[in-house]
Amino acid sequence: MSAVEPGPTCELDAYPLPSRLAPHTFAGDGPARFEDRGVARIGVVGGESTGKSTLVAALSARYEEPSVAEYGRTLWEAQGGHVSYDDLRLIGRRHVADEEAAVRAAKRCVFVDTTPLTTLWYSIDGYGQADAELVELAFRPYDLTLVCAPDFAFVQDGSRSSEDFRLRHDRWIRAVLRARGADYVDVRGSVAARLAQVAALIDPLFATP
């Protein structure tokens, strides 16, 4: 999804971190929590053009488990290349609903392409504020959070912003996850390298009946 309709912007250091906007404590992520849940939620986040959708598709195919698409992009395309401030709250709601439906259909895990935390980024970056409901949705916990690194050339597909936007998003999302006390895994390299890196973490999910 590209940037939202124009709104006030500011430098990264001036962004209010979500921890100032909501009282939630973000539980630590990590493979150790898999054994405590019936279905593991694996969130894949990162800036534009960092291979999130490609990685999610590869993981979903490898493990034959459902994935959740980035609803923000779906709505952006349906509305002719724009979303409003009020749309962002609706994007968060729909994304969570799609995720819950995928969990009901899964056996061991669900792969989530772009969590509501990214929608929160678009709200703060584009409008300098965020709806309280969206903030709450953005901090739903995941059993494993994968951050796709911007370690290959930015690709403009007609729906993305810029390399600068991608890098600002990457720095912001990592800073927010650290500020909330959430562990995350930095995934890098080719699709095959990323798949192997993640497989080492989640293969144990499928090692036992």
C-alpha angles and dihedrals in degrees: 000000000000126000118301123251111299116288138148114309132189141180118285093252090058096054113112106238112231089244086074092050101050136026097226122127110220109223117229115264128217146118092276089075094057093085091059096058136063093219124023118222111215114192121200115199139162141116127306116293096018098122099259097139092043092051093046091051091049093049093046091051094045095052099028090232129134125266133204118228125221100267092190091067092045091055092042090056093044091053095051099261105316142087129190131224091259090050090063093067089049090049090054092050094047092046091054091047091052090048093052090050090052091050090055090054097044130097102199110349148001125219113218119203108211113345125223087268087079091052087054089054091054090050095050095040095045102035108017091235142061137216112252092234091053090051090054092048091048092061101052106133125250126201090227129012118200118196112201110217122228089235099136134056117294111251118208108210096172095265101068133086116221146297090264091054090049093052094045090051091049093052092045097050093048091048092049094048090050092046090052092050094245119148116223138180119235107220120199144165133037123346089260092050092049092047091051091048093053094040090060088061101043105031089089087067088068098038094086130049 
